[in-house]
Every structure is written in C-alpha cells, then in structure tokens.
C-alpha cells in the first residue's frame, strides 16, 4: 500500500525538481501541504500531488492550444 503522505524529498524525486523548487511550490500554495510535528516538517498528501500534476497537464494543454491558435492566425 502506498503511503498517504509524502515528504518534500519524495516530491522532488517524483517531479524531478530541486528541493528549493518543491519548497517554493508548497510555500506559494500551488502544491497544498501540511506542517506536522514540533519542527514543522512538510508533508504532501499523495492525492494532492496527483491533483497538482493533473493541473499542470491541463495548463500545458491550454497553453499549447493558445500558442497553436496564435500561430495559425499569423
């Protein structure tokens, strides 16, 4: 069974990004996360990460469609 919560290290590995990039996603609210424990360790729910990935796919599709429409209009 896959874990419900992921560490930021897990997120960096899954998305192939740096630790500062993962931290920035969380701090900006783009990637919802919670802080737990006395040290305020960040955890990202696996379903939230999947939702973020899907949103990025949707944004990429929309951007590509807009660029294609602009290219065909010129």
N, C-alpha and C positions, 0 to 999 in steps of 0.2 A: 504494500500500500504506500502510495506517495505521501510525503509529508504535507500537512495543510499549510504550514508557514515556511517561508524560505528566508535565508539570510541575505544580506546585500551581496555577500561573496557568491552565493548561488545565482543571484540575479545577474551579476557581472559575467558569470560563466555562461548562463543561458543566452543572454543577449549579446555576448562577445563585446562588452564595453568595459571601460575602466571603472575603478571604484569611485573616483570623483564624479563620473557621469551618472552612475547609479544613485549616488547620494544626492546629486542635483535633481534627478527625476523625482525622488522621494520628497525632498525639501520644497520643490515647486508645487507639489500636489499632483503632478502628471501621473505618477505611479503611487496610488494610495498605499500607505503602510502604517504600522503602529510601532510605538516605542514601548518596550517592556523591560521590567527589571530596574534595579537601582541605578544601573549605568545607562539606561535609556537605549538599549540595543534595538536597532530597527529590524522589523520582520515584515515581510510582504506575503500576503495570502496568495497561494498558487493561482486561485481563480482571478484575483486582481491582476496578476501578471499576464494571464491569458487574455483578459479583457483589454489590457494595455496593448498587447501585441495585435489584437484584432482592430483596435482603434488606429494603430499605426498603419495597418494594411489598408483600412478604409481611407485614411488621409492620403496615403500614397496613390491609391486608385483615383481619388478625386483630383489630386494634383496632376497626375498623368493625363487624365481626361481633359482637364483645363488647358494643359500645355498642347495637347493634340488639337483641340479646338482652335487655339490661338494660331498654331502652325498652319492649319488648313484655311484659316481666314486671311492669312497674309500671302 
